[in-house]
Every structure is written in C-alpha cells, then in structure tokens.
Amino acid sequence: MALKAIALNATLNRTDASASSTERMLGLVLEALEQYGVSHEIVRLADFNIMPGVTSDEGEGDDWPAIRKKLLAADILVLGTPIWLGQPSSVAKRALERMDAFLEEIDDKGRMVSYGKVGVVCVVGNEDGAHHVSAEIYQALNDVGFTIPASAVAYWVGEAMGSTNFRDLKTVPEAVAQNVVLAINAVHLASLLRKSAYPGVTSNA
C-alpha cells in the first residue's frame, strides 16, 4: 500500500485571505514526495476552529478531532510554518499543543498513537531563524512520538528587514530546491517503520 502524507499549513492567513508562502514551500515538498508514489493532502489550519487545549477533543465546535484522524491515517507529517517574532506561528504551536494528547494515548507496550510516523518541517520567513524554528518543532514532534529523518527541513528566509516573500519569487532558488532532499529521506524512513514497528516496552510485572 502506498505511503500517505498530510501537510499542515500553519500560515496565519485563511485560504480566502491571501496567497501563502508556506503553501508554496509545502507544494515543493509534496511534489517531491509524489515522485516516490506518496499521496497527500494539505490542511490549512487557519481555516478551522482548533480550540486551545491538550486533549484530542475539546468538545463542541472543535475541528481538531477531524484533523487528528487524517493525521493518524498518514505515514508522513509535513508541518509548514512561517517565522513570526523569531518563532513558529501561533497556529503551528496550537496544533503541536493538541498533539500533546498523544503522550497519554498509548498501547499496552507504551507506544503512542503517533509511533511509526515520520515528521518533517517547512519554514519560510523574511528574517533569519529557520534553524531555530525547525529545532523547536523537531523537539516537539519527537516529544509526541514522531520520528525525524536526516535533513528534515526545507526552508527559505529573505534578507533582514526585506519585503520580498517566498511566494513572490519568480523562480525557486537552487539552494531551496536542493533542500527538499528531505522527501526521499522521509519516504525511506516511513517505509522502514511501516515494515518494522517500534517494539515498545513489555512490562515485567
């Protein structure tokens, strides 16, 4: 069975508000994943009411449970975020906070529902900080059970105090095109984890 990817676009813009540089970067990664037979879906998080909290269902009006279902049906998570105030967007953080519930959602061998799933990151912004942002997200994803492959970020940052957005570039810089090597690494790792799951811990009690 073919691998699946879900891309969470954590732009602050709703779909009907404006174009998204994050969406463009995610598109490059998803196009690369397609070359390895990976199907995909993009969810623009700002279009949904993701309520604050750390459970998988925060009650009436919460759109997270449906997104969570898609997330757990995928083999690869691509989390895309712009840089705001030197950090991942508040939308990205909200999604990660909701994944905190995975810490309690474990099987009889202590494996979270997210075990065996691969997480990679896309970052765009007009200031330096892509490494800092990816580091924050790597740690968060690893905390909630995702496995991070080698070279797991694709990013672009413009010059400091500049006004050009990634979506406005007429061509994709060669360096950016090269850093989507994360696609083949993600596919390789997801394939291995599908064939051989984490063993978990067997209680001696």
C-alpha positions as CSV (number, residue, x, y, z in Angstrom):
1,M,0.0,0.0,0.0
2,A,1.3,3.4,-1.0
3,L,2.5,5.9,1.7
4,K,0.4,8.9,2.6
5,A,1.4,12.3,3.7
6,I,-0.5,15.1,5.4
7,A,0.8,18.7,5.2
8,L,-0.4,21.1,7.9
9,N,0.0,24.6,6.7
10,A,0.4,26.9,9.8
11,T,0.2,30.2,7.9
12,L,-1.8,32.9,9.8
13,N,-3.8,33.5,6.6
14,R,-7.1,31.8,5.8
15,T,-7.4,30.3,2.3
16,D,-9.7,33.2,1.2
17,A,-7.4,35.9,2.7
18,S,-4.2,35.8,0.6
19,A,-1.6,33.6,-1.0
20,S,0.7,31.7,1.3
21,S,4.5,31.4,1.1
22,T,4.2,28.4,3.4
23,E,1.8,26.8,0.9
24,R,4.3,27.3,-1.9
25,M,7.1,25.6,0.1
26,L,4.8,22.8,1.1
27,G,4.0,22.4,-2.6
28,L,7.6,21.8,-3.4
29,V,8.0,19.1,-0.8
30,L,4.7,17.4,-1.7
31,E,5.7,17.4,-5.4
32,A,8.9,15.7,-4.4
33,L,7.1,13.1,-2.3
34,E,4.7,12.4,-5.3
35,Q,7.8,11.3,-7.3
36,Y,8.1,8.4,-4.8
37,G,4.4,7.5,-5.0
38,V,3.3,9.3,-1.9
39,S,-0.3,10.6,-1.9
40,H,-1.0,13.7,0.1
41,E,-3.5,16.3,1.4
42,I,-2.9,19.9,2.6
43,V,-4.8,21.2,5.6
44,R,-4.6,25.0,6.1
45,L,-5.1,25.2,9.8
46,A,-6.3,28.8,9.9
47,D,-9.4,27.7,8.1
48,F,-10.5,25.6,11.1
49,N,-11.5,26.2,14.7
50,I,-8.8,24.4,16.6
51,M,-9.7,25.1,20.2
52,P,-7.0,25.6,22.8
53,G,-6.2,22.5,25.0
54,V,-4.2,19.4,25.3
55,T,-6.7,16.7,24.7
56,S,-7.8,15.1,21.4
57,D,-11.3,16.5,21.6
58,E,-12.1,19.8,23.3
59,G,-15.8,19.5,22.8
60,E,-18.5,21.2,20.7
61,G,-17.2,23.3,17.8
62,D,-13.7,21.8,17.9
63,D,-12.3,21.0,14.5
64,W,-9.2,19.2,15.7
65,P,-10.7,15.7,16.0
66,A,-11.2,15.5,12.2
67,I,-7.7,16.8,11.5
68,R,-6.3,14.4,14.1
69,K,-8.0,11.5,12.3
70,K,-6.3,12.5,9.0
71,L,-3.0,12.9,10.7
72,L,-3.1,9.5,12.2
73,A,-4.1,7.9,8.9
74,A,-0.9,9.3,7.3
75,D,2.6,8.0,7.4
76,I,4.4,11.3,7.0
77,L,3.5,14.7,8.6
78,V,4.9,17.8,6.9
79,L,4.4,20.7,9.2
80,G,4.9,24.1,7.5
81,T,5.2,27.4,9.3
82,P,6.2,30.9,8.7
83,I,8.5,32.6,11.1
84,W,6.8,35.2,13.3
85,L,8.7,37.0,16.1
86,G,11.5,34.6,15.5
87,Q,9.3,31.6,16.3
88,P,6.9,29.1,14.7
89,S,3.5,30.6,14.2
90,S,0.9,30.5,16.9
91,V,-1.1,28.3,14.6
92,A,1.7,25.7,14.5
93,K,2.0,25.8,18.2
94,R,-1.7,25.3,18.7
95,A,-1.5,22.1,16.5
96,L,1.5,20.9,18.5
97,E,-0.2,21.5,21.8
98,R,-3.2,19.4,20.7
99,M,-0.8,16.6,19.8
100,D,0.3,16.6,23.4
101,A,-2.6,14.3,24.0
102,F,-0.6,11.5,22.3
103,L,1.5,11.3,25.4
104,E,-1.5,9.7,27.2
105,E,-2.8,7.7,24.2
106,I,-0.6,4.6,24.4
107,D,-1.0,0.9,23.9
108,D,-0.1,-1.9,26.3
109,K,3.6,-1.6,25.2
110,G,3.8,2.2,25.9
111,R,3.7,3.2,22.3
112,M,1.9,6.4,21.4
113,V,-0.6,6.5,18.6
114,S,1.9,8.5,16.6
115,Y,4.7,5.9,16.8
116,G,5.9,4.8,13.4
117,K,5.1,8.2,11.8
118,V,7.7,10.5,10.3
119,G,7.7,14.2,10.8
120,V,9.4,16.8,8.6
121,V,9.3,20.6,8.6
122,C,9.0,23.5,6.1
123,V,9.9,27.1,7.2
124,V,9.6,30.4,5.4
125,G,10.2,33.9,6.6
126,N,11.8,37.3,6.0
127,E,14.3,37.1,8.8
128,D,16.9,34.7,9.9
129,G,15.7,32.0,12.2
130,A,14.8,28.9,10.2
131,H,17.2,26.7,12.2
132,H,15.8,27.9,15.5
133,V,12.2,27.3,14.3
134,S,12.9,23.8,12.9
135,A,14.7,22.9,16.2
136,E,11.7,23.9,18.2
137,I,9.4,21.8,16.0
138,Y,11.7,18.8,15.8
139,Q,11.8,18.6,19.6
140,A,8.0,19.0,19.9
141,L,7.3,16.4,17.2
142,N,9.8,14.0,18.8
143,D,8.2,14.5,22.2
144,V,4.8,13.4,20.9
145,G,6.1,10.3,19.2
146,F,7.2,11.3,15.6
147,T,10.5,10.1,14.1
148,I,12.7,12.7,12.4
149,P,14.7,11.7,9.4
150,A,18.1,13.2,8.3
151,S,18.0,16.7,6.7
152,A,14.3,17.0,7.8
153,V,13.7,20.7,7.0
154,A,13.1,22.7,3.8
155,Y,13.4,26.4,4.3
156,W,13.8,29.9,2.8
157,V,14.5,33.2,4.5
158,G,14.8,36.5,2.9
159,E,17.2,39.3,3.8
160,A,16.8,41.0,7.1
161,M,14.3,43.9,7.0
162,G,13.3,42.9,3.5
163,S,9.9,43.0,1.9
164,T,10.0,40.0,-0.5
165,N,8.0,36.9,0.4
166,F,8.8,33.4,-0.9
167,R,5.5,33.4,-2.8
168,D,6.7,36.4,-4.8
169,L,9.8,34.9,-6.1
170,K,9.7,34.2,-9.9
171,T,11.8,31.1,-9.6
172,V,12.7,28.8,-6.8
173,P,16.3,29.3,-5.7
174,E,18.6,26.3,-6.4
175,A,19.5,26.0,-2.8
176,V,15.9,25.7,-1.8
177,A,15.2,23.1,-4.5
178,Q,18.1,21.1,-3.2
179,N,17.0,21.1,0.4
180,V,13.8,19.2,-0.4
181,V,16.1,16.1,-0.2
182,L,14.0,15.6,2.9
183,A,11.4,13.9,0.7
184,I,13.5,10.8,-0.1
185,N,14.7,10.6,3.5
186,A,11.1,10.8,4.8
187,V,9.9,8.1,2.4
188,H,12.8,5.8,3.2
189,L,12.2,6.1,6.9
190,A,8.4,5.8,6.7
191,S,8.8,2.7,4.6
192,L,11.2,1.1,7.2
193,L,8.9,2.0,10.1
194,R,5.9,0.5,8.3
195,K,7.7,-2.8,7.8
196,S,9.2,-2.9,11.3
197,A,7.3,-1.0,14.0
198,Y,8.9,0.1,17.3
199,P,8.9,-2.8,19.7
200,G,7.6,-0.9,22.7
201,V,8.2,-2.0,26.3
202,T,7.0,-5.2,27.7
203,S,6.2,-5.0,31.4
204,N,7.9,-7.5,33.7
205,A,5.2,-7.0,36.4
